Amino acid sequence: MFHSFVFCWLCFWHLVGVFADPGEVKSVSVTEGDSVTLDSSLTQIKTTDLIIWKFGQREHTIAQINKAAGKFDTYDGPDGRFRDRLKLDHQNGSLTITDTKTTHSGLYQVTNSDITPITHRFNVTVYGSLGSGLMIGLSSAAVAVFLVLLAAVGIFWIYKRHRKTDQADQTRNEDITYADPTFYQRKAKKSEVKQEEEVVYAGVVMKR
């Protein structure tokens, strides 16, 4: 019951935002990729009706209905942003924008140049879809993680190389042999001649 009430309220709010009274500017919100219909407030187009839809502050004509001439024309608009996205209702003159983009946000107005011209205005806001925002966020996060991993690999490689260099230097130092010469005197006896000889003993010490 509660969900049904909420759904009905949202539908009513959406209709209030899309149907405009003369002289008022109605706000309309839509998610990017969805369609939105702007109502002309007519129930049936008469032969004398000349309906013109315009967009933006410069009032670019994006759609026109001339019932007497049997014309229901749509235009690409500035920068071709409305190409293949505009549909006119041949019964009441309402304008539907399909596959909306954020560039479709702005001021829309419809004028019926019958006997007394009547203008209705709509301020349309197209919000970026959650999916595209999520993908952008995930892409940014993936790039950040990749950069962190790349930096970690670089630091590990430098550390490992530096450690190997230290170990090689330590090994060379341990292989050095120090000789400490020691002198001893010894008396040698020969026939009728006394001679002292000096014998050199070298002590070898291994240092680790």
TIRO-83343 format. One record per residue (C-alpha): x, y, z; residue number from 0; chain; residue in one letter. Coordinates in nm, 3 decimals, decimal comma, padded with zeros to 5 digits. Example, Ala and Ser with C-alpha at 12.3 -4.5 7.8 and 13.67 -1.06 7.14 Angstrom:
# TIRO-83343
<site><u>01,230</u><v>-00,450</v><w>00,780</w><i>0</i><ch>A</ch><aa>A</aa></site>
<site><u>01,367</u><v>-00,106</v><w>00,714</w><i>1</i><ch>A</ch><aa>S</aa></site>
//
This chain:
# TIRO-83343
<site><u>00,000</u><v>00,000</v><w>00,000</w><i>0</i><ch>A</ch><aa>M</aa></site>
<site><u>00,277</u><v>00,240</v><w>00,093</w><i>1</i><ch>A</ch><aa>F</aa></site>
<site><u>00,472</u><v>00,163</v><w>-00,224</w><i>2</i><ch>A</ch><aa>H</aa></site>
<site><u>00,162</u><v>00,227</v><w>-00,434</w><i>3</i><ch>A</ch><aa>S</aa></site>
<site><u>00,116</u><v>00,565</v><w>-00,267</w><i>4</i><ch>A</ch><aa>F</aa></site>
<site><u>00,479</u><v>00,661</v><w>-00,330</w><i>5</i><ch>A</ch><aa>V</aa></site>
<site><u>00,453</u><v>00,553</v><w>-00,693</w><i>6</i><ch>A</ch><aa>F</aa></site>
<site><u>00,137</u><v>00,760</v><w>-00,746</w><i>7</i><ch>A</ch><aa>C</aa></site>
<site><u>00,297</u><v>01,061</v><w>-00,580</w><i>8</i><ch>A</ch><aa>W</aa></site>
<site><u>00,604</u><v>01,038</v><w>-00,801</w><i>9</i><ch>A</ch><aa>L</aa></site>
<site><u>00,387</u><v>01,010</v><w>-01,111</w><i>10</i><ch>A</ch><aa>C</aa></site>
<site><u>00,188</u><v>01,316</v><w>-01,004</w><i>11</i><ch>A</ch><aa>F</aa></site>
<site><u>00,508</u><v>01,512</v><w>-00,934</w><i>12</i><ch>A</ch><aa>W</aa></site>
<site><u>00,647</u><v>01,415</v><w>-01,273</w><i>13</i><ch>A</ch><aa>H</aa></site>
<site><u>00,330</u><v>01,528</v><w>-01,449</w><i>14</i><ch>A</ch><aa>L</aa></site>
<site><u>00,330</u><v>01,858</v><w>-01,264</w><i>15</i><ch>A</ch><aa>V</aa></site>
<site><u>00,687</u><v>01,916</v><w>-01,374</w><i>16</i><ch>A</ch><aa>G</aa></site>
<site><u>00,616</u><v>01,839</v><w>-01,742</w><i>17</i><ch>A</ch><aa>V</aa></site>
<site><u>00,281</u><v>02,013</v><w>-01,792</w><i>18</i><ch>A</ch><aa>F</aa></site>
<site><u>00,336</u><v>02,387</v><w>-01,782</w><i>19</i><ch>A</ch><aa>A</aa></site>
<site><u>00,103</u><v>02,679</v><w>-01,736</w><i>20</i><ch>A</ch><aa>D</aa></site>
<site><u>00,143</u><v>02,990</v><w>-01,954</w><i>21</i><ch>A</ch><aa>P</aa></site>
<site><u>00,402</u><v>03,230</v><w>-01,815</w><i>22</i><ch>A</ch><aa>G</aa></site>
<site><u>00,555</u><v>02,973</v><w>-01,581</w><i>23</i><ch>A</ch><aa>E</aa></site>
<site><u>00,884</u><v>02,789</v><w>-01,614</w><i>24</i><ch>A</ch><aa>V</aa></site>
<site><u>00,850</u><v>02,428</v><w>-01,507</w><i>25</i><ch>A</ch><aa>K</aa></site>
<site><u>01,151</u><v>02,228</v><w>-01,395</w><i>26</i><ch>A</ch><aa>S</aa></site>
<site><u>01,192</u><v>01,881</v><w>-01,546</w><i>27</i><ch>A</ch><aa>V</aa></site>
<site><u>01,459</u><v>01,631</v><w>-01,441</w><i>28</i><ch>A</ch><aa>S</aa></site>
<site><u>01,562</u><v>01,320</v><w>-01,634</w><i>29</i><ch>A</ch><aa>V</aa></site>
<site><u>01,845</u><v>01,068</v><w>-01,614</w><i>30</i><ch>A</ch><aa>T</aa></site>
<site><u>02,087</u><v>01,053</v><w>-01,905</w><i>31</i><ch>A</ch><aa>E</aa></site>
<site><u>01,981</u><v>00,792</v><w>-02,159</w><i>32</i><ch>A</ch><aa>G</aa></site>
<site><u>01,610</u><v>00,812</v><w>-02,072</w><i>33</i><ch>A</ch><aa>D</aa></site>
<site><u>01,338</u><v>00,986</v><w>-02,272</w><i>34</i><ch>A</ch><aa>S</aa></site>
<site><u>01,140</u><v>01,289</v><w>-02,163</w><i>35</i><ch>A</ch><aa>V</aa></site>
<site><u>00,819</u><v>01,430</v><w>-02,309</w><i>36</i><ch>A</ch><aa>T</aa></site>
<site><u>00,733</u><v>01,801</v><w>-02,294</w><i>37</i><ch>A</ch><aa>L</aa></site>
<site><u>00,360</u><v>01,863</v><w>-02,327</w><i>38</i><ch>A</ch><aa>D</aa></site>
<site><u>00,219</u><v>02,135</v><w>-02,549</w><i>39</i><ch>A</ch><aa>S</aa></site>
<site><u>-00,095</u><v>02,155</v><w>-02,325</w><i>40</i><ch>A</ch><aa>S</aa></site>
<site><u>-00,311</u><v>02,083</v><w>-02,632</w><i>41</i><ch>A</ch><aa>L</aa></site>
<site><u>-00,549</u><v>01,791</v><w>-02,655</w><i>42</i><ch>A</ch><aa>T</aa></site>
<site><u>-00,597</u><v>01,813</v><w>-03,029</w><i>43</i><ch>A</ch><aa>Q</aa></site>
<site><u>-00,413</u><v>02,014</v><w>-03,294</w><i>44</i><ch>A</ch><aa>I</aa></site>
<site><u>-00,643</u><v>02,235</v><w>-03,500</w><i>45</i><ch>A</ch><aa>K</aa></site>
<site><u>-00,592</u><v>02,323</v><w>-03,863</w><i>46</i><ch>A</ch><aa>T</aa></site>
<site><u>-00,509</u><v>02,682</v><w>-03,774</w><i>47</i><ch>A</ch><aa>T</aa></site>
<site><u>-00,241</u><v>02,584</v><w>-03,520</w><i>48</i><ch>A</ch><aa>D</aa></site>
<site><u>00,122</u><v>02,669</v><w>-03,586</w><i>49</i><ch>A</ch><aa>L</aa></site>
<site><u>00,332</u><v>02,512</v><w>-03,311</w><i>50</i><ch>A</ch><aa>I</aa></site>
<site><u>00,701</u><v>02,595</v><w>-03,274</w><i>51</i><ch>A</ch><aa>I</aa></site>
<site><u>00,943</u><v>02,437</v><w>-03,026</w><i>52</i><ch>A</ch><aa>W</aa></site>
<site><u>01,259</u><v>02,631</v><w>-02,939</w><i>53</i><ch>A</ch><aa>K</aa></site>
<site><u>01,568</u><v>02,556</v><w>-02,730</w><i>54</i><ch>A</ch><aa>F</aa></site>
<site><u>01,822</u><v>02,764</v><w>-02,539</w><i>55</i><ch>A</ch><aa>G</aa></site>
<site><u>01,867</u><v>03,130</v><w>-02,465</w><i>56</i><ch>A</ch><aa>Q</aa></site>
<site><u>01,913</u><v>03,198</v><w>-02,836</w><i>57</i><ch>A</ch><aa>R</aa></site>
<site><u>01,582</u><v>03,024</v><w>-02,907</w><i>58</i><ch>A</ch><aa>E</aa></site>
<site><u>01,697</u><v>02,782</v><w>-03,176</w><i>59</i><ch>A</ch><aa>H</aa></site>
<site><u>01,397</u><v>02,628</v><w>-03,352</w><i>60</i><ch>A</ch><aa>T</aa></site>
<site><u>01,413</u><v>02,250</v><w>-03,304</w><i>61</i><ch>A</ch><aa>I</aa></site>
<site><u>01,061</u><v>02,146</v><w>-03,411</w><i>62</i><ch>A</ch><aa>A</aa></site>
<site><u>00,766</u><v>02,293</v><w>-03,598</w><i>63</i><ch>A</ch><aa>Q</aa></site>
<site><u>00,411</u><v>02,184</v><w>-03,674</w><i>64</i><ch>A</ch><aa>I</aa></site>
<site><u>00,202</u><v>02,342</v><w>-03,948</w><i>65</i><ch>A</ch><aa>N</aa></site>
<site><u>-00,121</u><v>02,147</v><w>-03,949</w><i>66</i><ch>A</ch><aa>K</aa></site>
<site><u>-00,264</u><v>02,334</v><w>-04,248</w><i>67</i><ch>A</ch><aa>A</aa></site>
<site><u>00,040</u><v>02,242</v><w>-04,460</w><i>68</i><ch>A</ch><aa>A</aa></site>
<site><u>00,064</u><v>01,895</v><w>-04,309</w><i>69</i><ch>A</ch><aa>G</aa></site>
<site><u>00,420</u><v>01,952</v><w>-04,188</w><i>70</i><ch>A</ch><aa>K</aa></site>
<site><u>00,570</u><v>01,797</v><w>-03,875</w><i>71</i><ch>A</ch><aa>F</aa></site>
<site><u>00,937</u><v>01,891</v><w>-03,889</w><i>72</i><ch>A</ch><aa>D</aa></site>
<site><u>01,222</u><v>01,839</v><w>-03,642</w><i>73</i><ch>A</ch><aa>T</aa></site>
<site><u>01,569</u><v>01,994</v><w>-03,662</w><i>74</i><ch>A</ch><aa>Y</aa></site>
<site><u>01,911</u><v>01,894</v><w>-03,535</w><i>75</i><ch>A</ch><aa>D</aa></site>
<site><u>01,952</u><v>02,212</v><w>-03,332</w><i>76</i><ch>A</ch><aa>G</aa></site>
<site><u>02,283</u><v>02,374</v><w>-03,232</w><i>77</i><ch>A</ch><aa>P</aa></site>
<site><u>02,585</u><v>02,147</v><w>-03,293</w><i>78</i><ch>A</ch><aa>D</aa></site>
<site><u>02,351</u><v>01,874</v><w>-03,414</w><i>79</i><ch>A</ch><aa>G</aa></site>
<site><u>02,284</u><v>01,766</v><w>-03,056</w><i>80</i><ch>A</ch><aa>R</aa></site>
<site><u>01,922</u><v>01,669</v><w>-03,129</w><i>81</i><ch>A</ch><aa>F</aa></site>
<site><u>01,992</u><v>01,462</v><w>-03,440</w><i>82</i><ch>A</ch><aa>R</aa></site>
<site><u>01,759</u><v>01,158</v><w>-03,454</w><i>83</i><ch>A</ch><aa>D</aa></site>
<site><u>01,639</u><v>01,229</v><w>-03,099</w><i>84</i><ch>A</ch><aa>R</aa></site>
<site><u>01,323</u><v>01,440</v><w>-03,145</w><i>85</i><ch>A</ch><aa>L</aa></site>
<site><u>00,972</u><v>01,305</v><w>-03,195</w><i>86</i><ch>A</ch><aa>K</aa></site>
<site><u>00,650</u><v>01,504</v><w>-03,238</w><i>87</i><ch>A</ch><aa>L</aa></site>
<site><u>00,307</u><v>01,384</v><w>-03,137</w><i>88</i><ch>A</ch><aa>D</aa></site>
<site><u>00,085</u><v>01,439</v><w>-03,440</w><i>89</i><ch>A</ch><aa>H</aa></site>
<site><u>-00,223</u><v>01,457</v><w>-03,222</w><i>90</i><ch>A</ch><aa>Q</aa></site>
<site><u>-00,136</u><v>01,711</v><w>-02,952</w><i>91</i><ch>A</ch><aa>N</aa></site>
<site><u>00,201</u><v>01,852</v><w>-03,062</w><i>92</i><ch>A</ch><aa>G</aa></site>
<site><u>00,401</u><v>01,730</v><w>-02,761</w><i>93</i><ch>A</ch><aa>S</aa></site>
<site><u>00,777</u><v>01,694</v><w>-02,803</w><i>94</i><ch>A</ch><aa>L</aa></site>
<site><u>00,970</u><v>01,385</v><w>-02,693</w><i>95</i><ch>A</ch><aa>T</aa></site>
<site><u>01,349</u><v>01,383</v><w>-02,654</w><i>96</i><ch>A</ch><aa>I</aa></site>
<site><u>01,490</u><v>01,029</v><w>-02,672</w><i>97</i><ch>A</ch><aa>T</aa></site>
<site><u>01,827</u><v>00,902</v><w>-02,549</w><i>98</i><ch>A</ch><aa>D</aa></site>
<site><u>01,889</u><v>01,225</v><w>-02,358</w><i>99</i><ch>A</ch><aa>T</aa></site>
<site><u>02,238</u><v>01,361</v><w>-02,297</w><i>100</i><ch>A</ch><aa>K</aa></site>
<site><u>02,365</u><v>01,622</v><w>-02,053</w><i>101</i><ch>A</ch><aa>T</aa></site>
<site><u>02,398</u><v>01,862</v><w>-02,348</w><i>102</i><ch>A</ch><aa>T</aa></site>
<site><u>02,019</u><v>01,856</v><w>-02,376</w><i>103</i><ch>A</ch><aa>H</aa></site>
<site><u>01,985</u><v>02,044</v><w>-02,048</w><i>104</i><ch>A</ch><aa>S</aa></site>
<site><u>01,848</u><v>02,394</v><w>-02,087</w><i>105</i><ch>A</ch><aa>G</aa></site>
<site><u>01,541</u><v>02,606</v><w>-02,151</w><i>106</i><ch>A</ch><aa>L</aa></site>
<site><u>01,269</u><v>02,482</v><w>-02,386</w><i>107</i><ch>A</ch><aa>Y</aa></site>
<site><u>00,964</u><v>02,672</v><w>-02,499</w><i>108</i><ch>A</ch><aa>Q</aa></site>
<site><u>00,665</u><v>02,595</v><w>-02,716</w><i>109</i><ch>A</ch><aa>V</aa></site>
<site><u>00,453</u><v>02,859</v><w>-02,884</w><i>110</i><ch>A</ch><aa>T</aa></site>
<site><u>00,115</u><v>02,810</v><w>-03,046</w><i>111</i><ch>A</ch><aa>N</aa></site>
<site><u>00,060</u><v>03,091</v><w>-03,294</w><i>112</i><ch>A</ch><aa>S</aa></site>
<site><u>-00,311</u><v>03,043</v><w>-03,337</w><i>113</i><ch>A</ch><aa>D</aa></site>
<site><u>-00,530</u><v>03,346</v><w>-03,274</w><i>114</i><ch>A</ch><aa>I</aa></site>
<site><u>-00,361</u><v>03,435</v><w>-02,945</w><i>115</i><ch>A</ch><aa>T</aa></site>
<site><u>00,000</u><v>03,314</v><w>-02,914</w><i>116</i><ch>A</ch><aa>P</aa></site>
<site><u>00,058</u><v>03,108</v><w>-02,599</w><i>117</i><ch>A</ch><aa>I</aa></site>
<site><u>00,405</u><v>03,013</v><w>-02,478</w><i>118</i><ch>A</ch><aa>T</aa></site>
<site><u>00,498</u><v>02,743</v><w>-02,230</w><i>119</i><ch>A</ch><aa>H</aa></site>
<site><u>00,851</u><v>02,710</v><w>-02,090</w><i>120</i><ch>A</ch><aa>R</aa></site>
<site><u>01,040</u><v>02,415</v><w>-01,943</w><i>121</i><ch>A</ch><aa>F</aa></site>
<site><u>01,377</u><v>02,408</v><w>-01,770</w><i>122</i><ch>A</ch><aa>N</aa></site>
<site><u>01,514</u><v>02,059</v><w>-01,841</w><i>123</i><ch>A</ch><aa>V</aa></site>
<site><u>01,803</u><v>01,912</v><w>-01,643</w><i>124</i><ch>A</ch><aa>T</aa></site>
<site><u>01,967</u><v>01,589</v><w>-01,760</w><i>125</i><ch>A</ch><aa>V</aa></site>
<site><u>02,168</u><v>01,415</v><w>-01,490</w><i>126</i><ch>A</ch><aa>Y</aa></site>
<site><u>02,455</u><v>01,180</v><w>-01,567</w><i>127</i><ch>A</ch><aa>G</aa></site>
<site><u>02,360</u><v>00,815</v><w>-01,533</w><i>128</i><ch>A</ch><aa>S</aa></site>
<site><u>02,484</u><v>00,618</v><w>-01,231</w><i>129</i><ch>A</ch><aa>L</aa></site>
<site><u>02,633</u><v>00,356</v><w>-01,461</w><i>130</i><ch>A</ch><aa>G</aa></site>
<site><u>02,860</u><v>00,598</v><w>-01,646</w><i>131</i><ch>A</ch><aa>S</aa></site>
<site><u>02,964</u><v>00,770</v><w>-01,324</w><i>132</i><ch>A</ch><aa>G</aa></site>
<site><u>03,037</u><v>00,434</v><w>-01,168</w><i>133</i><ch>A</ch><aa>L</aa></site>
<site><u>03,247</u><v>00,324</v><w>-01,465</w><i>134</i><ch>A</ch><aa>M</aa></site>
<site><u>03,446</u><v>00,647</v><w>-01,452</w><i>135</i><ch>A</ch><aa>I</aa></site>
<site><u>03,500</u><v>00,600</v><w>-01,080</w><i>136</i><ch>A</ch><aa>G</aa></site>
<site><u>03,611</u><v>00,240</v><w>-01,127</w><i>137</i><ch>A</ch><aa>L</aa></site>
<site><u>03,844</u><v>00,338</v><w>-01,410</w><i>138</i><ch>A</ch><aa>S</aa></site>
<site><u>04,005</u><v>00,607</v><w>-01,195</w><i>139</i><ch>A</ch><aa>S</aa></site>
<site><u>04,041</u><v>00,364</v><w>-00,905</w><i>140</i><ch>A</ch><aa>A</aa></site>
<site><u>04,197</u><v>00,102</v><w>-01,135</w><i>141</i><ch>A</ch><aa>A</aa></site>
<site><u>04,452</u><v>00,353</v><w>-01,263</w><i>142</i><ch>A</ch><aa>V</aa></site>
<site><u>04,537</u><v>00,457</v><w>-00,907</w><i>143</i><ch>A</ch><aa>A</aa></site>
<site><u>04,584</u><v>00,095</v><w>-00,796</w><i>144</i><ch>A</ch><aa>V</aa></site>
<site><u>04,801</u><v>00,024</v><w>-01,100</w><i>145</i><ch>A</ch><aa>F</aa></site>
<site><u>05,025</u><v>00,321</v><w>-01,024</w><i>146</i><ch>A</ch><aa>L</aa></site>
<site><u>05,060</u><v>00,215</v><w>-00,660</w><i>147</i><ch>A</ch><aa>V</aa></site>
<site><u>05,154</u><v>-00,140</v><w>-00,762</w><i>148</i><ch>A</ch><aa>L</aa></site>
<site><u>05,400</u><v>-00,009</v><w>-01,019</w><i>149</i><ch>A</ch><aa>L</aa></site>
<site><u>05,565</u><v>00,211</v><w>-00,756</w><i>150</i><ch>A</ch><aa>A</aa></site>
<site><u>05,581</u><v>-00,082</v><w>-00,511</w><i>151</i><ch>A</ch><aa>A</aa></site>
<site><u>05,748</u><v>-00,305</v><w>-00,771</w><i>152</i><ch>A</ch><aa>V</aa></site>
<site><u>06,000</u><v>-00,031</v><w>-00,849</w><i>153</i><ch>A</ch><aa>G</aa></site>
<site><u>06,087</u><v>00,019</v><w>-00,482</w><i>154</i><ch>A</ch><aa>I</aa></site>
<site><u>06,122</u><v>-00,358</v><w>-00,427</w><i>155</i><ch>A</ch><aa>F</aa></site>
<site><u>06,351</u><v>-00,391</v><w>-00,729</w><i>156</i><ch>A</ch><aa>W</aa></site>
<site><u>06,575</u><v>-00,106</v><w>-00,613</w><i>157</i><ch>A</ch><aa>I</aa></site>
<site><u>06,590</u><v>-00,251</v><w>-00,260</w><i>158</i><ch>A</ch><aa>Y</aa></site>
<site><u>06,676</u><v>-00,597</v><w>-00,389</w><i>159</i><ch>A</ch><aa>K</aa></site>
<site><u>06,951</u><v>-00,467</v><w>-00,615</w><i>160</i><ch>A</ch><aa>R</aa></site>
<site><u>07,097</u><v>-00,254</v><w>-00,336</w><i>161</i><ch>A</ch><aa>H</aa></site>
<site><u>07,096</u><v>-00,554</v><w>-00,103</w><i>162</i><ch>A</ch><aa>R</aa></site>
<site><u>07,282</u><v>-00,769</v><w>-00,356</w><i>163</i><ch>A</ch><aa>K</aa></site>
<site><u>07,546</u><v>-00,497</v><w>-00,391</w><i>164</i><ch>A</ch><aa>T</aa></site>
<site><u>07,597</u><v>-00,485</v><w>-00,012</w><i>165</i><ch>A</ch><aa>D</aa></site>
<site><u>07,630</u><v>-00,863</v><w>00,007</w><i>166</i><ch>A</ch><aa>Q</aa></site>
<site><u>07,888</u><v>-00,866</v><w>-00,272</w><i>167</i><ch>A</ch><aa>A</aa></site>
<site><u>08,096</u><v>-00,598</v><w>-00,096</w><i>168</i><ch>A</ch><aa>D</aa></site>
<site><u>08,080</u><v>-00,794</v><w>00,231</w><i>169</i><ch>A</ch><aa>Q</aa></site>
<site><u>08,196</u><v>-01,113</v><w>00,058</w><i>170</i><ch>A</ch><aa>T</aa></site>
<site><u>08,497</u><v>-00,939</v><w>-00,094</w><i>171</i><ch>A</ch><aa>R</aa></site>
<site><u>08,595</u><v>-00,800</v><w>00,245</w><i>172</i><ch>A</ch><aa>N</aa></site>
<site><u>08,582</u><v>-01,146</v><w>00,403</w><i>173</i><ch>A</ch><aa>E</aa></site>
<site><u>08,812</u><v>-01,294</v><w>00,137</w><i>174</i><ch>A</ch><aa>D</aa></site>
<site><u>09,104</u><v>-01,058</v><w>00,218</w><i>175</i><ch>A</ch><aa>I</aa></site>
<site><u>09,403</u><v>-01,237</v><w>00,383</w><i>176</i><ch>A</ch><aa>T</aa></site>
<site><u>09,624</u><v>-01,046</v><w>00,625</w><i>177</i><ch>A</ch><aa>Y</aa></site>
<site><u>09,992</u><v>-01,155</v><w>00,670</w><i>178</i><ch>A</ch><aa>A</aa></site>
<site><u>10,166</u><v>-01,064</v><w>00,995</w><i>179</i><ch>A</ch><aa>D</aa></site>
<site><u>10,539</u><v>-01,145</v><w>00,963</w><i>180</i><ch>A</ch><aa>P</aa></site>
<site><u>10,721</u><v>-01,270</v><w>01,278</w><i>181</i><ch>A</ch><aa>T</aa></site>
<site><u>11,097</u><v>-01,279</v><w>01,310</w><i>182</i><ch>A</ch><aa>F</aa></site>
<site><u>11,291</u><v>-01,548</v><w>01,509</w><i>183</i><ch>A</ch><aa>Y</aa></site>
<site><u>11,665</u><v>-01,588</v><w>01,565</w><i>184</i><ch>A</ch><aa>Q</aa></site>
<site><u>11,835</u><v>-01,926</v><w>01,556</w><i>185</i><ch>A</ch><aa>R</aa></site>
<site><u>12,197</u><v>-02,020</v><w>01,620</w><i>186</i><ch>A</ch><aa>K</aa></site>
<site><u>12,352</u><v>-02,256</v><w>01,373</w><i>187</i><ch>A</ch><aa>A</aa></site>
<site><u>12,680</u><v>-02,441</v><w>01,440</w><i>188</i><ch>A</ch><aa>K</aa></site>
<site><u>12,923</u><v>-02,520</v><w>01,165</w><i>189</i><ch>A</ch><aa>K</aa></site>
<site><u>13,278</u><v>-02,636</v><w>01,177</w><i>190</i><ch>A</ch><aa>S</aa></site>
<site><u>13,488</u><v>-02,361</v><w>01,322</w><i>191</i><ch>A</ch><aa>E</aa></site>
<site><u>13,238</u><v>-02,094</v><w>01,214</w><i>192</i><ch>A</ch><aa>V</aa></site>
<site><u>12,949</u><v>-01,948</v><w>01,413</w><i>193</i><ch>A</ch><aa>K</aa></site>
<site><u>12,683</u><v>-01,789</v><w>01,209</w><i>194</i><ch>A</ch><aa>Q</aa></site>
<site><u>12,350</u><v>-01,656</v><w>01,301</w><i>195</i><ch>A</ch><aa>E</aa></site>
<site><u>12,071</u><v>-01,700</v><w>01,059</w><i>196</i><ch>A</ch><aa>E</aa></site>
<site><u>11,749</u><v>-01,516</v><w>01,057</w><i>197</i><ch>A</ch><aa>E</aa></site>
<site><u>11,443</u><v>-01,719</v><w>00,979</w><i>198</i><ch>A</ch><aa>V</aa></site>
<site><u>11,120</u><v>-01,550</v><w>00,894</w><i>199</i><ch>A</ch><aa>V</aa></site>
<site><u>10,790</u><v>-01,713</v><w>00,986</w><i>200</i><ch>A</ch><aa>Y</aa></site>
<site><u>10,474</u><v>-01,566</v><w>00,852</w><i>201</i><ch>A</ch><aa>A</aa></site>
<site><u>10,161</u><v>-01,608</v><w>01,051</w><i>202</i><ch>A</ch><aa>G</aa></site>
<site><u>09,844</u><v>-01,617</v><w>00,845</w><i>203</i><ch>A</ch><aa>V</aa></site>
<site><u>09,525</u><v>-01,500</v><w>01,002</w><i>204</i><ch>A</ch><aa>V</aa></site>
<site><u>09,186</u><v>-01,537</v><w>00,834</w><i>205</i><ch>A</ch><aa>M</aa></site>
<site><u>08,941</u><v>-01,260</v><w>00,922</w><i>206</i><ch>A</ch><aa>K</aa></site>
<site><u>08,568</u><v>-01,303</v><w>00,889</w><i>207</i><ch>A</ch><aa>R</aa></site>
//
